[in-house]
Amino acid sequence: MIGRIAGVILHRAPDHVLIDVRGVGYLVHISERTAASLPPVGQAAALYTELLVREDLLQLFGFTSLLEKEWHRLLTSVQGIGAKASLALLGTLGAEGLARAITLGDWAAVRKAPGIGPKLAQRVVLELKDKAPSVMAMGGALTVDAGAALIEPTEAGAPDLPAAPAPRAAPLSSSAATQSEALSALTNLGYNPSEAAGAVAAAAQAHPDAATAALIRVALRSLAPKE
């Protein structure tokens, strides 16, 4: 299993990138969001990868974080969602945006991805809604980026190539780590994980710059019994 690729970018396009790893070029399929986060051709880059193996095909798919890779794994478990559709969803919403939409049951947001119709969007939400809280709870640990690529000289005396900063997905105001901490706190208080995840997602959507404590307070207000 090829779990990570690190090397120099030889070619990049909106949906794939060719990375040279010590003389071997790896073609990695990526989302538009990931493509936009990569450095220019000739610079170093690193991606987490998932290898798709078929009888007549081997394809690598790349992600900037373990959180994205985990969501890709879950998305492709849904009937009708292949690897390309998964990249379209992640490219449109991002890992955190996708988690929020699924947790809140917002299939209209899921439908915004190219090639995703209303029935398929509803299926994604229905099948993954109960799994979203566990991914959100792991979000803080799974947001580790792919790290900088270490590029070694190919010949004696050849100058070192500077490693580019590690590629990152477009930043979101409320981080996965913050939401993960808030969700953990609510579940420790005895709230149902699915209800707690929905409250945290709604709080993060309404207050994208809120810290953990503020998210918890807002979520607790929404979970309080209505008179």
Order of alpha helices (4+ residues) and beta strands (2+ residues): beta-beta-beta-alpha-beta-beta-alpha-alpha-alpha-alpha-alpha-alpha-alpha-alpha-alpha
